[in-house]
Every structure is written in C-alpha cells, then in structure tokens.
Amino acid sequence: MIITEILARNARLYGDEEALVEREPAKSLRRAITWKEFDDLANKVANALIAKGVKKGDKVIHLMMNCLEWLPAYFGILKTGAWAVPLNFRFTADDIRYCADIAEARTILFSEDFIDRIDKIKTNLKGMKDFLFCGPKDLTPSYAQHWDDLLKGASTAEPKTPISLLDEAALYFTSGTTGQPKPILLTHRNLEHACIVENRHHNQTHKDNFICIPPLYHTGAKMHWFGNFIVGAKGVLLKGVKPEWIIQAISEEQGTIMFLLVPWAQDILVAIENGQIKLKDYKLDQWRLMHIGAQPVPPALIKNWRKVFPKQEYDTNYGLSETTGPGCVHLGIENSHKVGSIGKPGFDWDYRIVDDQLRDVKKGEPGELAVRGPGVMREYYKNPEATQKTLV
C-alpha cells in the first residue's frame, strides 16, 4: 500500500486519536495533531502545491528542522505525485544549491533556520519558481510565501493524482563525507517496504508510542517511525537530547519505543548513576524497547543499560540511505546477547560478504557487504556510472 494511502486509512480508523506530538522542553512547548488533522493538513499542502503548478514528477525541496509540520508537509508533497527532496540541515548554502540543481527542483519549502542560507543562493537556483516559508510569520522573507497564506482556502479533499508503487517518490542526498552529496532515488515501493521491515523487526502495535529525536530528513529517523505509522500508532518528536528531557518525555507521553545514538544512551546512564535522574520519579514500566544504529555499539554500554533497564528489549540496526534506511541488516531482539555484531538479514532481505570480484569470502575472512531486497534504491539520480558500480 502506498504510504499516502496508509495515512488516509489511519485517519479513517483512528481519526480522533493523537498521531503526532512535538515536544520542545527548552520552551515548555507541547503541540499535537490527530490522525485526521495530519491527513487533512497533508491534503491541504498537496492541493495548495497543485494550485501553484506542482505536478507529478516535479521535485520539491523540503528543508526544515523537526517540527509538527514536517511530516504533513512531506506527505503533502508525495500526494501531489511530486518527488519529496528532504535535505540535510547541516548543508551549506552551496550544498543546497548543488542539490537543487541536480534535482531540478521547482519549489522549496524551508523554515527559519535556513533563511540566511537561502538568502545567499535564491537568485542562483535554476528553475526555482516558488519559495515557501514555514516559521514565524514576521520572519517571512520578502521573496517567500508564508505557510499560512499557502494553505489558506486549500481543500482537505484527497488529491486525484494517480500514484503507483513503482512511481518515483523521493530523492535523498548522502551526507557528502567523501565528495559531493549523491542523489538517491527511492520509489513508493521502497517507502512501503521500509514500513513493513521496521514493523516486522520491532513488532509495533497500535498501542505503541515511538519517541523520535534524530532529524526527520534522514531515513534512519523517519523509517523507524514508519513501524508505528503502518499500524496507526502514535509518535513523539522530541527536540533536545538532555537525559532528563528524554526520560521525562518517555514518562509523560508513555513512550514504549525509543531509538537512541550511543552518546545519548551513555549520557542517560551517567545521569542516572550520578543521581541527576531518579528513576522512581518517572513512569517507565511501559518502555519496552530501546534500539541503536548509525554507529558501532560498545557491548559494555548495552551490558550496563540492561542492568538499569533489565526488562527492556534491545536491537542494533544497520542500514543505508540506498536501502531506504535501517533494517537491511539488524541484530534482532532475540540476539541481543551478541551486541557488537550488526546481525542478520532483515525481513525480506538477503546479504553476502564478498571480495572485490564479488565472490563470496570464506567464513571468518573480511569482505564487503552486499545486500538485496525491495528497499534497494532505483538509482543514483543522473549518475549512471555510480549506479552501475553500486547495483550489481
């Protein structure tokens, strides 16, 4: 099922239930929307973009920090049949221009954190027709249309654009650590598969609540949330990584699943050990799963974690943007005693360890990881040479 259809289904089945929550403890801020409000807002975004001329196959850059509007905007772009192009919030102005040129984007949606960067390049963005701003209205640049004005009068009806699972859906750019960011073209089938994989690995039900800290532009954050999304379960966007903010969010929102990075998990343990956090002050019995990815996981960290949270399940995730995020390989909850390994093939995935001639290496010998599955990207966009080297 196309993920925009999953959203519409969630709105029908669970319309009045909270779907997304934004928590910003530094400002004592909590905002929330229901599944119906989520779907209605995505439809308004889609219809407003269509009214501005966005059509199937166009590219819309999505450049925002985590906020309550992030996901409705993303789904709204997808509902037009256009490609969503989420960009890394760390990208410089030149990086943004490079990505916009590669994508041949005709529209950009950005928030206040990026005003200075967009100011520097706005006149050099080839083919850019619309600048849309989501942030405080008094900060709206003179060349941009504010979010509220964009959506004013837009219909909440589902757009009529036909979309199939084989259609292109999104263009994600690598971080560019070894050169220019590479554009990764994903299909609607890729996105659907990410939902299924995450749910099969971590067994989310409608009663779960996923607490998300990492930036949503990255497949590693959004695709972990997908496991909740596919069953209409709640998600919380937590802005901030202080240990007490994390534990407080899990307690107050009754979070059941959380994806952490190694430093965040370590900081939580230190805060508990030195008395900064007193676990008896929080309701954490419902917190059933903590998982980590994006970096090597020290076995000692998880050993210490399990002493503090002995009833929790644990998993290590491995993935690539080229495989639509995490899950092509994972440790597996049942293998949490083997922390240090990245694990086994994920659901509906296969892998091999090969040498530079793509021959299987002998057990115990080093090699490169090759994966196969429905999450593999369609191509590196406009880069057939890199595509040919990577897809074998």
N, C-alpha and C positions, 0 to 999 in steps of 0.2 A: 504494500500500500504506500502511495506517495505520502511524504510526511506532512504535506499541507492537508491531505485528507484525514490523517491521524488527528491533526489539530481540530478539524471540524467535527470529527467523531467525539473527541474529548469534550468539546463544547456542548454537543447534544446530550451526552451521557452524564456529564459532571458539571454542567454549566454554572451552578451557583457556588461550587467549591473553589477555594483558593488554588490557583495554578502556580503563580509566581509571587515571590516576596523579595523585595530589595531591603537589605539592612545595611545602614551606614552608622555604626556605633559612634564614630567620632562626632557625628552631628545629631545623635539620638534620633535618627530617621528610620522609619519603617513604612514602606509602601507595599501594596499588594493589589493583584488583579485576579479575577476569577477566570475559569476556562472560557466562559462566554465572552468576557471582556477582552481576553487575549485574542480570541478568534475574530471578534468584531474589529479590534484595533488593527490586526493584520490585514483584514479585508479593506479597511479604510485606507491603509497605506498602499495596498495594491491598486485600489480604484483611483486614488489620487495620483499615483505614478502613471497609470494608464492614461489618465486625463492629460498628463503632461507629455504624452507621446511615447512612454516606455512600452516596448513591445517584446514579444517572445524572442529570446536570443540576444537582447541588449545586455549590457553589463552595468551594474550599479555598485559603486564602491560604498562599503559600509565601514565607517571609521569612527567608532565610539568606544568609550570605556564601558565597563559593565554597568548596566542600569536596567530599570524595569522596562524601558522601551527597546532594549537591544534585540531581544528575541522576536517581539511582534514586528519590528522593522525587518528583520531577516526573513521571517515567514512571509511578510507582505511582499518583499521582492520576489521570493520564489513563486508566489501566487500569480504574479504577472507573466510568468514564463521566462523572465529575465534571469541572468546569472547573478547571484549574490557574490560580491567580491570583498570579503572581510579582510582588513589589513591590520598588521601588527602595530600596536600602539607605540612601539619603540621606533618605528620607521622615521627617518629624517624626511625633510621636505623633498629632497632629491629622490629618496626611495619611493615616496608616494607618487611623485611624477613618473618615475620609471614604471611602476606597477600600473598606473592609469594609462600610460601609453601602450604598454603590452596588451592590456585588456581592451583597449579602445573604448574605455568607459564613457558613457554619455551623461551619467548622473552621479553625484557624490552626496552622501549623507554623512555629516560629521558633527561632533559635539565640541564643547567649549575648549577642551584640552588641545584641540588641533587648529585653533583659529590662526595662530601665528604661522604655523607650517603651511596652511592653505593660502594664507595671505601672500606668502613668498612665491608661490607657483601658480596662482589662479590664472594668470594670463598666458601661461605656458602649457596648460592642459589641453592637448589637441582634442577637438571634438566634444569637449565637455559643455553640455547645454544647460544643466541645472545644478545649482549648489543649494543644498537643503541643510538646514541647521536645527539640531535638536539640543537645546540647552536653554539657559535663562534668556528670556525674550529680549531683555535690554542689552544683551551681548551679541545679538544677531548682526553679522557683518552686512554691510550695505549691499553686497552682491549676492546675498543668500536669502532664501525664503524660510521663514520660521516654521517649525514642525506644526504648531497650532494652526497657522494660516494654510499650510499644505493640506491638513486634514479637515478643515472647516467645510462642512457640507458634503464630505465624501461619504459614499454609501457603505453600509456594513454588509451588503449582499456579497455572496461568493462570486468572484470574477469568473467569466465564462471561458477563459483561456484554456484550451485543451493541453494537458501535460501527461506524458507517459513516463514510465520508469526508465526508459532508455534515453530520455532527453537530458541534455546538459543542465546542471543545476547551480554549480558554484565553482569559483576559481579561487583557490587558496595559494598564497605565496609562501615559500620556505623562508626561513629567517635570514638567509643570505650570509651565513657564517663562513662559507667557503667561496664566496663570489656574489654575483648579483642574485637576488631572490628569484627562485624558479617558480613559474606558474603551474599549479597542479589542477587539472580539470576533473571535476567529480560530477557524477550523474545522480539522478534521483534514486536509482537503484543502489548506488553507493551509500547514500544517506539512509535509505530504508534498512540496508543491511547493518549499518552501524547501530541502529536502534535494536535490532534483533540480537546481535552479538552481545552488546552490553547487558541486555536483559537476561540472556541465557547464562552469562558468566556470574551475575550477581543477584539473580532471582528476585528482581523488584516486583512488588505487588502494588495495587492501588493504595495501600496503606503506608507505603514508604514515603520518605521525605529526604531528598538529596540536598545537602549543603554544598554550594559551589563557591570557591574562591578564585580559581585561575581565570584568566581573561577569556571571554567567550569567542574572540576571534580565532582562537586556537582550537583545532579539532579535539585536543585532549581534554578540554573542559566541556564543550558542548556535547560531544558524543558520549561522555559519561552521564550527562543529564538525560540523554536520549533514552537510556534504560528506564528511567522514571516516566518520561514523556509518553512512551508507547503504551503504558498502562494507565495513563491519566493520573499519575501520582505527582504530588507537589514538589516544587523545587525552590530553594532559597539562594539568592545571590548575596553573598556576604562580602562587603567592601572593607577590607582590612584583615591583617594577619596576626594581630596581637593574640597571644594564647587565651587570655580571659575573654576576648570577643568571640573567639571560636567556640569555647566551651559554653559561654552564655547563649550563643545562637543555637547550639545543639539542644540545650536545655529548654529554652523558651519556645523554640519552634518545633520541639520534639523531633529533631532530626534523627534519622535512622542510618544514613549512609553518608560518608564523607570521603572525598578524595583529597589527600594531602601530599605535599612535597616533603622531602627529607628534613629540610631545616625547620619547617613548621611543626612537624611531629616532634623533633628534638626539642624545640622551644616549649612545647606543651609539657613534655616530661620534666624539663628543668623547672618550669613554673610550678608544677605540682610538687616536685621534690623540695623546692625552697619555701613552700608554703604560700606562694603568691596566689595559687589556686587551691581551694579546699573542696575536694570532690563532693563532700557531704552537703555542700550548699547548692548543688545542682541536681537536676533530674536527668540521669544519663542511662537508665536501665534499657531504654528503647534503642540506644545506639548499637546497632548490630554488626556493622561492617565499616572498617577503615581500609582504604587501599591507596597505594602509592605507585607512581610511574614517572617517566621522563628522566630518570637518572638511576644509577646503581643504588641499591638499598642495602645498607650495612646490616648483616644479620643481628648484630648486637643491639641495634636500635629496636628491631621488632621483638627481640627477646625481652628487652626492658619494657616495651609497650605492653606486652602480654602479661607482664607481672602487674601492671597498673590496671589493665582492662582485660582480665582473664576470660571473660565471656564473649569477647568480640571475635568476629571472623576477620581474616586478613587476606589480601590478594596483592600481587605485583602485576602491573600492566605494562605491556610493551606495544608500541605501535609507531606508525609513521603518518605524516600528512598524506603520503602517497597511498596509504592503505585506509584512508578515511578515519584516521585517528587510532585510538587504542584498541587492542583486542585481537590483532592477528596472532599474537603470542601472549600468553599470560600464565602466571604461576599456577593459579587455580586455588580456590579456598581450601580444597582437600589436601593441597600440597604445601600449606603454609609453614611446615616444618623444614622446608627446603629453601628458605629465603636466601638469596644470593644468585639463584638461577632465575632467568626470565621465563622459564617454564616450557609449556607445551603449545601446540597449535590451538588457536581459539576456535570457537564454534564455526563450522563451515570453512575453516582454513586448513591449508596444508603447508608444510615447510620442508626445506632441505638445507643441509650445510654443505657448501660446495667450494671447490678451488677456483682459480682464475680461469679454468677451462670449463666451468660449470659441471665438473664431475664430483659426485658425492665423495666426501672425505671419509676416512676410516674413523670409527668411534674413538674419541679422545684426542683427535687431531684438530688443529684450528682451521677455520674456514669462514666463508661469508654466508650470511643468512639469506635465503631466497624463499619468498612466500607466494602463495597462490590462493585466490579466493575472490568472492564477489565484491569485496571492498577495494580492490586494486583500482587505482585511478584510470581514466581513459587515456590520458597522455599528459606530457608536459606541453602546455599550450604553446603553439608556434615554435616548438623546438623538437623537430623530428629526430635530430641526431641524438639528443639526450634521451628521448623516448625510446629509440631503438636500443640504446645501450642499457637501459633500465628494464624494459619489458622484453623478456627473452622467452 
